[in-house]
Amino acid sequence: MGVAAHAGRRRLKYAQWLKRDPVRNCFLLPNEIFLLGLSPGALAVYSYLLCCENRQTYQCWPSYKTIGNAVRMSANTVRKYVCELEERQLISTESTTVTTKAGLKRNGNLLYTIRPIQLALDQFYEQQLAQMDAAAERHRAATALALRSEKCNSA
């Protein structure tokens, strides 16, 4: 068989795959997310929530179990990472209720709202500045203490 025959088979083999719609089959993950120092698990949960979100309302409501199945974690582990994402102000959550056929109200899944990344970045930078201020204050106090002890020892 010649090279042309191999090339023809290759084209036929790959032509069987359906084209993907880039709007429906993709989601954007902001580059700034990597500046926040998220744990790998929190990053996975955040990515899944972005994948599920309604692009107009920025909301979704998968259960902990559904998220856990998608990212290979237990529901309790997902809950921990959801709390981390809330603390970082990347998402907000609201409790929902459902009414059963019997008329009973039950707890539903959480309603997740994906918040603008800029809010999380602002909070992160404020925390870093506060940590730097505290470190500078500790350094000033240590320097002042060292000067006092030198004066006491020389006197």
C-alpha contacts under 8 A as a table, 3 or more apart, distances in Angstrom:
res1	aa1	res2	aa2	distance
1	M	5	A	6.28
1	M	6	H	7.48
2	G	5	A	5.48
2	G	6	H	6.82
3	V	6	H	5.22
3	V	7	A	6.27
4	A	7	A	5.06
4	A	8	G	6.16
5	A	8	G	5.09
5	A	9	R	6.38
6	H	9	R	5.21
6	H	10	R	6.25
7	A	10	R	5.07
7	A	11	R	6.32
8	G	11	R	5.29
8	G	12	L	6.32
9	R	12	L	5.09
9	R	13	K	6.07
10	R	13	K	5.09
10	R	14	Y	6.35
11	R	14	Y	5.37
11	R	15	A	5.95
12	L	15	A	5.10
12	L	16	Q	6.88
13	K	16	Q	5.97
14	Y	17	W	5.85
15	A	18	L	7.70
20	R	25	N	6.63
21	D	24	R	5.56
21	D	25	N	5.84
22	P	25	N	5.40
22	P	26	C	5.64
23	V	26	C	5.95
23	V	27	F	7.69
24	R	27	F	7.99
26	C	51	C	7.57
27	F	50	L	6.88
27	F	51	C	5.86
28	L	50	L	7.76
29	L	33	I	7.49
29	L	47	S	7.02
29	L	50	L	7.56
30	P	33	I	5.73
30	P	117	I	7.61
31	N	34	F	6.20
31	N	35	L	7.94
32	E	35	L	5.32
32	E	36	L	7.24
32	E	117	I	7.46
32	E	121	L	7.75
33	I	36	L	5.69
33	I	37	G	7.87
33	I	38	L	7.76
33	I	117	I	7.50
34	F	37	G	6.16
34	F	38	L	7.22
36	L	121	L	7.06
36	L	124	F	6.74
38	L	42	A	6.08
38	L	43	L	6.11
39	S	42	A	5.27
39	S	43	L	6.24
40	P	43	L	5.05
40	P	44	A	6.22
41	G	44	A	5.06
41	G	45	V	6.28
41	G	78	V	7.98
41	G	81	Y	6.51
42	A	45	V	5.12
42	A	46	Y	6.01
42	A	81	Y	4.81
42	A	82	V	7.07
42	A	84	E	6.89
42	A	85	L	6.64
43	L	46	Y	5.09
43	L	47	S	6.02
44	A	47	S	5.09
44	A	48	Y	6.24
44	A	71	V	6.44
45	V	48	Y	5.12
45	V	49	L	6.24
45	V	67	I	6.96
45	V	71	V	6.93
45	V	78	V	7.03
45	V	81	Y	6.92
45	V	82	V	7.28
46	Y	49	L	5.10
46	Y	50	L	6.21
46	Y	85	L	7.38
47	S	50	L	5.11
47	S	51	C	6.20
48	Y	51	C	4.92
48	Y	52	C	6.30
48	Y	67	I	7.03
48	Y	70	A	7.56
48	Y	71	V	7.56
49	L	52	C	5.10
49	L	53	E	5.99
49	L	60	C	7.05
49	L	112	Y	7.82
49	L	114	I	7.85
50	L	53	E	5.24
50	L	114	I	7.39
52	C	60	C	6.05
52	C	62	P	7.86
53	E	57	T	7.84
53	E	58	Y	5.50
53	E	59	Q	5.06
53	E	60	C	4.70
53	E	114	I	7.76
54	N	57	T	5.53
54	N	58	Y	5.21
54	N	59	Q	5.48
54	N	60	C	6.29
55	R	58	Y	5.40
55	R	59	Q	7.81
58	Y	113	T	5.69
58	Y	114	I	5.44
58	Y	115	R	7.74
59	Q	111	L	6.80
59	Q	112	Y	5.42
59	Q	113	T	4.45
59	Q	114	I	6.26
60	C	111	L	5.93
60	C	112	Y	5.32
60	C	113	T	6.77
61	W	109	N	5.94
61	W	110	L	5.64
61	W	111	L	4.58
61	W	112	Y	5.79
62	P	66	T	5.96
62	P	67	I	6.46
62	P	109	N	6.50
62	P	110	L	7.30
62	P	111	L	7.82
63	S	66	T	5.10
63	S	67	I	6.29
63	S	109	N	5.26
63	S	110	L	6.93
64	Y	67	I	5.19
64	Y	68	G	5.94
64	Y	75	A	4.96
64	Y	76	N	7.77
64	Y	78	V	6.07
64	Y	79	R	6.68
64	Y	109	N	7.95
65	K	68	G	4.93
65	K	69	N	6.09
65	K	74	S	7.12
65	K	75	A	5.14
66	T	69	N	5.20
66	T	70	A	6.33
67	I	70	A	5.15
67	I	71	V	6.22
67	I	73	M	7.88
67	I	75	A	7.75
67	I	78	V	7.07
68	G	71	V	5.28
68	G	72	R	5.36
68	G	73	M	4.41
68	G	74	S	5.33
68	G	75	A	5.59
68	G	77	T	7.91
68	G	78	V	6.07
69	N	72	R	5.14
69	N	73	M	6.49
69	N	74	S	7.67
70	A	73	M	7.95
73	M	77	T	6.13
73	M	78	V	6.46
74	S	77	T	5.22
74	S	78	V	6.30
75	A	78	V	5.04
75	A	79	R	6.19
76	N	79	R	4.99
76	N	80	K	6.39
77	T	80	K	5.09
77	T	81	Y	6.45
78	V	81	Y	5.15
78	V	82	V	6.09
79	R	82	V	5.05
79	R	83	C	6.30
80	K	83	C	5.23
80	K	84	E	6.44
81	Y	84	E	4.87
81	Y	85	L	6.21
82	V	85	L	5.06
82	V	86	E	6.20
83	C	86	E	5.02
83	C	87	E	6.16
84	E	87	E	5.11
84	E	88	R	6.28
85	L	88	R	5.09
85	L	89	Q	6.24
85	L	90	L	5.41
85	L	91	I	5.96
86	E	89	Q	4.90
86	E	90	L	5.98
86	E	91	I	5.20
86	E	92	S	5.76
86	E	93	T	7.69
87	E	90	L	7.76
88	R	91	I	7.89
88	R	120	A	5.70
88	R	123	Q	7.43
88	R	124	F	7.48
89	Q	92	S	6.98
89	Q	115	R	6.99
89	Q	119	L	6.70
89	Q	120	A	5.10
89	Q	123	Q	7.85
90	L	114	I	6.28
90	L	115	R	5.29
90	L	116	P	7.02
90	L	117	I	6.32
90	L	119	L	7.58
90	L	120	A	5.72
91	I	112	Y	6.51
91	I	113	T	5.50
91	I	114	I	4.62
91	I	115	R	5.17
92	S	112	Y	5.81
92	S	113	T	5.21
92	S	114	I	6.71
92	S	115	R	7.00
93	T	110	L	6.05
93	T	111	L	5.43
93	T	112	Y	4.65
93	T	113	T	6.26
94	E	110	L	5.56
94	E	111	L	5.06
94	E	112	Y	6.73
95	S	107	N	7.40
95	S	108	G	6.98
95	S	109	N	6.87
95	S	110	L	4.92
95	S	111	L	6.33
96	T	107	N	6.09
96	T	108	G	4.85
96	T	109	N	6.10
96	T	110	L	5.97
96	T	111	L	6.71
97	T	105	K	6.38
97	T	106	R	5.49
97	T	107	N	4.51
97	T	108	G	4.57
97	T	109	N	7.75
98	V	105	K	5.66
98	V	106	R	5.30
98	V	107	N	6.21
98	V	108	G	5.52
99	T	102	A	7.84
99	T	103	G	5.66
99	T	104	L	5.44
99	T	105	K	4.51
99	T	106	R	6.21
100	T	103	G	5.17
100	T	104	L	5.30
100	T	105	K	6.43
100	T	106	R	7.31
101	K	104	L	7.45
115	R	119	L	7.45
116	P	119	L	5.89
116	P	120	A	7.43
117	I	120	A	5.33
117	I	121	L	6.33
118	Q	121	L	4.97
118	Q	122	D	6.06
119	L	122	D	5.19
119	L	123	Q	6.31
120	A	123	Q	5.20
120	A	124	F	6.09
121	L	124	F	4.99
121	L	125	Y	6.12
122	D	125	Y	5.25
122	D	126	E	6.17
123	Q	126	E	5.10
123	Q	127	Q	6.23
124	F	127	Q	5.19
124	F	128	Q	6.30
125	Y	128	Q	5.01
125	Y	129	L	6.18
126	E	129	L	5.10
126	E	130	A	6.17
127	Q	130	A	5.07
127	Q	131	Q	6.20
128	Q	131	Q	5.08
128	Q	132	M	6.21
129	L	132	M	5.01
129	L	133	D	6.12
130	A	133	D	5.05
130	A	134	A	6.17
131	Q	134	A	5.10
131	Q	135	A	6.16
132	M	135	A	5.05
132	M	136	A	6.10
133	D	136	A	5.07
133	D	137	E	6.14
134	A	137	E	5.07
134	A	138	R	6.21
135	A	138	R	5.10
135	A	139	H	6.19
136	A	139	H	5.02
136	A	140	R	6.20
137	E	140	R	5.06
137	E	141	A	6.16
138	R	141	A	5.10
138	R	142	A	6.10
139	H	142	A	5.10
139	H	143	T	6.12
140	R	143	T	5.11
140	R	144	A	6.13
141	A	144	A	5.11
141	A	145	L	6.07
142	A	145	L	5.07
142	A	146	A	6.13
143	T	146	A	5.08
143	T	147	L	6.27
144	A	147	L	5.12
144	A	148	R	6.27
145	L	148	R	5.14
145	L	149	S	6.22
146	A	149	S	5.20
146	A	150	E	6.24
147	L	150	E	5.12
147	L	151	K	6.32
148	R	151	K	5.13
148	R	152	C	6.20
149	S	152	C	5.03
149	S	153	N	6.08
150	E	153	N	5.12
150	E	154	S	6.07
151	K	154	S	5.22
151	K	155	A	6.15
152	C	155	A	5.35
